[in-house]
Amino acid sequence: MTVLHIDASINGDNSASRVLTQSIIDQIKGSSWGEEIVYRDLAAEPLPHLTLDQFADTSVLDEFLAADTVVIGAPMYNFTLPTQLKAWIDRIVIAGRTFRYSESGPEGLARGKRVIVALARGGIYSEGSPAAALEHLETYLRDVFNFIGIEPEFVVAEGLNLSPENRQQALDFAIGETVRLAA
Ligand SMILES: Cc1cc2nc3c(=O)[nH]c(=O)nc-3n(C[C@H](O)[C@H](O)[C@H](O)COP(=O)(O)O)c2cc1C
């Protein structure tokens, strides 16, 4: 089994999403054996913005297609995903490879993969909260993965910047969720 591990946070060792993706990877490694882990750090080695020329380079798409499980760290920046992660999405949502248009509408072609997304948000956006309508990270990632035929699973740590106590509580809860998800 091949696991693709992707981080996008610019916060280095202080990153909550990096802690969570590492916890998921540790769980996966601990629960079975023989996985090949492929790591891509989109903050350390950013992909350039998409240009027409870059459609010729399918290395990022091929790496995604080769993975059985994909673990993605997704920090919320300005209500949505970091531009580094968007540049990666732009390389995997490709007509004829991960989706196609049919007579009955768009059809996802990347079915069968497990995608686990670790979300980190400074504020609180969960359903029913006053800022819920500003959430364009989880909603976007769910829609884009659904579009290519995948139902992503989410681990959410939110309210991270409200206070140190909130941060610790949210991280502890989310780490517990990573254990449950990987089981
Ligand atoms: C450039 C930038 C923009 C941010 N925008 C938001 C935002 O719109 N909403 C929010 O709740 N938190 C926002 N935050 C806070 C981050 O979501 C929070 O620090 C989270 O922990 C980031 O994930 P990380 O710890 O993995 O880097 C922002 C942080 C940065 C650095």
The ligand as an ORCA input file, in Angstrom:
! r2SCAN-3c Opt
* xyz 0 1
  C      -1.896     33.685      6.580
  C      -2.844     33.142      7.596
  C      -4.199     33.310      7.426
  C      -5.088     32.796      8.367
  N      -6.433     32.937      8.165
  C      -7.295     32.381      9.040
  C      -8.713     32.463      8.823
  O      -9.195     32.988      7.851
  N      -9.527     31.901      9.737
  C      -9.049     31.257     10.845
  O      -9.833     30.747     11.633
  N      -7.717     31.158     11.071
  C      -6.845     31.698     10.194
  N      -5.500     31.594     10.399
  C      -5.054     30.820     11.563
  C      -4.734     29.386     11.156
  O      -5.842     28.747     10.576
  C      -4.286     28.600     12.380
  O      -3.122     29.230     12.906
  C      -4.011     27.151     12.080
  O      -3.443     26.561     13.221
  C      -3.069     27.029     10.883
  O      -2.666     25.689     10.697
  P      -1.180     25.243     11.060
  O      -1.068     25.385     12.572
  O      -1.065     23.838     10.597
  O      -0.256     26.175     10.348
  C      -4.596     32.107      9.486
  C      -3.207     31.942      9.651
  C      -2.345     32.455      8.721
  C      -0.867     32.231      8.899
*
